[in-house]
């Protein structure tokens, strides 16, 4: 399964919470408009999510939407397995984008 090209968002505004293994950011801080549609991750349209790019390292990681945990107030994402292989520290992390 091939990855589709995704426009990455910079992680300047993302906060890391190492105690809870989370990355946190408000949707507006990423420039996400109301009604934002997530990007397709895979060529077979098997998942949607977001790509993040670290301005410090230049690394781009992809995060897949976890629809079971998503609420009206927040979207929850997990790193895609291939990015966890390249960056094992991400294995236990989740990304939470708040919609305030």
C-alpha positions in Angstrom: 0.0 0.0 0.0 1.5 3.3 -1.1 1.4 6.6 0.7 -0.2 9.5 -1.0 1.5 12.9 -0.9 0.2 15.0 2.0 0.8 18.7 2.7 2.4 18.7 6.1 1.6 21.2 8.8 4.5 22.6 10.8 4.7 21.6 14.5 5.6 25.0 15.8 2.4 25.3 17.9 2.3 21.6 18.9 2.8 20.9 22.6 4.4 17.6 23.8 3.0 16.1 27.0 5.5 13.3 27.8 3.7 12.2 30.9 0.5 11.4 28.9 2.3 10.5 25.7 0.4 13.1 23.7 1.0 15.8 21.3 -1.6 18.6 21.7 -2.6 21.5 19.5 -5.6 23.6 18.8 -7.1 23.3 15.3 -6.9 27.0 14.7 -3.2 27.0 15.6 -2.6 24.7 12.6 -4.7 26.9 10.4 -7.5 24.4 10.1 -10.8 26.0 9.1 -14.2 24.8 10.4 -15.4 21.8 8.3 -11.8 20.8 7.5 -11.5 17.5 5.6 -8.7 15.2 6.5 -6.2 14.0 3.8 -6.2 10.4 2.5 -3.1 8.7 3.7 -3.0 5.6 1.5 -3.5 5.1 -2.2 -6.3 2.6 -1.5 -8.1 5.4 0.4 -7.8 3.2 3.5 -7.4 5.9 6.1 -7.5 9.7 6.6 -5.3 11.9 8.7 -2.7 14.6 8.9 1.0 15.0 8.2 3.2 17.0 10.6 6.6 18.4 9.8 9.2 19.3 12.5 10.9 22.6 11.5 13.7 21.6 13.8 14.5 18.2 12.1 12.6 18.3 8.9 11.0 15.0 9.6 7.5 14.4 8.3 5.2 12.0 10.2 1.7 10.9 9.2 -1.1 10.5 11.8 -4.2 8.5 11.1 -7.6 9.6 12.5 -8.9 7.3 15.3 -12.6 7.7 14.8 -13.5 5.7 17.9 -12.0 8.3 20.2 -12.9 11.4 18.2 -15.5 13.8 19.8 -17.1 17.2 18.9 -14.3 18.8 20.9 -11.2 16.9 19.7 -9.8 14.6 17.0 -7.5 11.8 18.1 -4.8 10.4 15.8 -2.2 7.6 16.0 1.1 7.5 14.1 1.0 5.3 11.0 3.0 2.0 11.5 5.7 2.9 8.9 6.5 6.1 10.7 6.7 4.3 14.0 9.3 2.0 12.4 11.3 5.0 11.4 10.7 6.9 14.7 10.1 4.2 17.4 9.6 6.9 20.2 6.2 7.7 18.5 4.8 4.2 19.3 3.1 5.1 22.5 2.1 8.7 21.4 -1.2 10.1 20.2 -1.9 13.4 18.6 -4.9 15.4 19.9 -6.2 18.3 17.9 -8.7 20.4 19.9 -11.6 22.1 18.2 -12.3 25.1 20.5 
